[in-house]
C-alpha cells in the first residue's frame, strides 16, 4: 500500500461487529429510503404552541423555549443549540479551538497521531482492535510470525491519552488516536484473501469479493466522508499491495455483520470485511442496516471507535464513552444503539462523527458552497446530518403533511418526515446540522410546524398549519402563512425583524414576562396586522406603552409605532386602527 502509509501503536483496539442477537442494538428491518444525500438537533416539540399561547395570555416565552436558552443567547451570545430539550449549549469557539489545537506529530511521512510521545518500549506492532482479539479472528497465535514479518515498528511513541477536550469527540477516538497521514487515501476491492492474513483468521473462511451493489455502496459511503473532511479517496486495483482501505466479504461466523481494522502500519489496518452469511449486507439502500453498517465500518477504518463499552465480537470498547442518553445513532453512526426517534438507520456520518473525523483530518470547506435547498420525499423516513460549507441555504418541509420542527442552529436537531416508511408517526430528531454550519432559511409544510432561527438573518416561512416561528439573533423575516401562528422575532437591540402573520389569528410577540424585546435601536415591523383577528404580546402593563401615528416606511398609509417609554419596539405598518384594550396581550 503506497499512497498513504499506515500507522501503528495501540495494542488492544480492533474492528467492530454488529451483534444481530441483542434486542437493544440496531433494528435490522430493511427499509428502502431514497433520500437526498445532501448530508444534513432535537428540540422540545412545540406542536399547537400557537393556540396555547393565545389561550393563556401572558404566557412567558421561557415556558416555550427554555430559560437557559433565552438567557444564554442573550448574555453569552452562544451560537450553537444542540438540544433545547436539555438546554445544552456548546460554544462554537470552543469546538473550533479544540480542533485547531489538536496536536499532530509525524514520524517522517509515514505516521501520524494526536498526542505526545511514549517510550519506544511501550509501542505495539500488532493490528489495533476495539475489543477482544477474537473479534478480528485473532486466536492463540495473536503474535503469529507472519504478522510480525509484515509490521514495521516505529521509532517514536504515542500519548496514553488522546484528548481534544471536547467530550463527544474524545468518546469516538481511541487512545492514542491513529489516523492516516496525507489527504489522499487509496481503496480497492479484494479479489482474493490477501496473503498477510494468517491461515486461521476468519477472513479466510469462504471469501467472496464485493458484489456490484456492495462496491457502489462503499463508494457512496467514502464520498460521504470525503464531503465532510479533508480526505480524497482514490480507487485502485487490488493487485499487489492494493489500497490503503481494502474491502472484502467472508463467512465471519454467527452474530457478526461486519468488522474493520483501525488505522495501522500493519497491512491489516484499514481493511473492511462484511459477513457474507448475513443477508442484511445484501441490501445497501439509504436507511437500511446494510448501508449503516458500511458507513460504520469505514468510520473504524478511518480511526473512529465505539462510543460505548461494547463490541459484538466480545469484550468491550476503550473509553471514554458518551453519556448513555447520547450513545445512539441520533448522535453517531458508531453506536450500537438505535436512534430513539426513528425506526430506520443513519444514511450519513452523524453529528459527532463529523466532528471527530474533522478533528483528525480537517473539514472540507468546498462542500455545497452554493445556495442549496434540502428537502425530502413526502413523509419519507430518513436519518442524516447536513455538512454545508457556504451559500444561502434552506431546509424545506414544504411537501410534508406531518408537523415539522426545523432548527437552523449548528449542532441542533430537527424533526421532519416519518418514524419509518411504514409508520404514520413522525420522526423525532432525525435531522442534524453539523457544528460550524450556517443555514439561513426554513420552510414549513401542512402541519403545525416549529421553525427556529439562528444568529444570522433568517427567512422563516410557516406556510399552512398553526405554526410557531422564532427568529433568534439577526434581522429576520418571518411569515406565518395560513393558520393561527405565533411570530417571535426575538430580543435583539439592533434587530429589525419583519413579521407577517398571513391569514388566521396570529400573535406577534414583542415581549414576555421577563423581557421587553427590541430595546435599543431595533424594532419589529408588523406588515399585516388585522385588528379583527390578530394580537400583539408585550411585557408589563398598558401604562408603560404609548401608540404614535406616523409615516415610517414612506407608503401612502400611516403607520402606528409602539413605544415602551421613549423606545420604539414595533411598528404596525399601514394601519392606525390599533388599540391597547382590544389588540394587546400584556405578559
Buried (B, 14 or more C-beta within 10 A) or exposed (E): BEBBBBBBBBBBBBBBBBBBEEEEBBBBBBBEBEBBBBBBBBBBBBBBBBBBBBEEEEBBBBBBBBEBBBBBBBEEEBBBBBBBBBBBBBBBEEBEBBBEEBEEBEBEEBBBBBBBEBEEEEBBBBBBBBBBBBBBBBEEEBEBEEBEEBBEEBEBBBBEEBBBEBBBBBBBBBBBBBBBBBEEBBBBBBBEBBEBBBEEBBBBBEBEBBBEBBBEBBBBBBEBBBBBBBBEBBBBEBEEBBBBBBBBBBBBBEBBBBBBBBBBBBBBBBBBBBBBBBEBBBBBBBBBBBBBBBBBBBBBBBBBBBBBEBBBBBBBBBBBBBEEEBBBBBBBBBBBBBBEBBBBBBBBBBBBBBBBBBBBBBBBEEBBEEEBBBBBBBBBBBBBBBBBBBBBBBBBBBBBBBBBBBBBBBBBBBBBBBBBBEBEEBBBBBBBBBBBBBBBBBBBBBBBBBBBBBBBBBBBBBBBBBBBBBBBBBBBBBBBBBBBBBBBBBBBEEBBBBBBBBBBBBBBBBBBBBBBBBBEEBBBBBBBBBEEEBBBBBBEEEEEBBBEEEEBEEEEEBBBBBBBEEBBBBBBBBBEEBEBEEBBBBB
